[in-house]
Amino acid sequence: MSRYRTHITFTDENARILNEYQIEHPKGVSSYVNYLMECGIKYLSKENNTEININLLNKILSKTIYTRDLLEQLYSDLEIDNHTNPNNNKSLNQFKSKKNKDYFNE
């Protein structure tokens, strides 16, 4: 473990917290500060990952809304009056079967 000595200035509130900790743990202030730094670095990394995931979810949501709107437009343009059960459509079932087979073979 590398030892790096530096002078750190704390806010009054943080200095008070450190002083209280030092009274309870006379030799543990350095390890406490190192622990807090590690927690902070992990927090920043997780915060960054969370932001990336939120952006990806927003893209998925946008594409889902777009797809739904396209389907609504298609339905409207085709002026379909006859409502059929998609589970009974042979072509659709073949397509789904092939799609599922291809998906699991990848």
Secondary structure, 3 states (H helix, E strand, C coil): CCCCCCCCCCCHHHHHHHHHHHHHCCCCHHHHHHHHHHHHHHHHHHHHHHHHHHHHHHHHHHHHHHHHHHHHHHHHHHCCCCCCCHHHCHHHHHHHHHHHHHHHHC
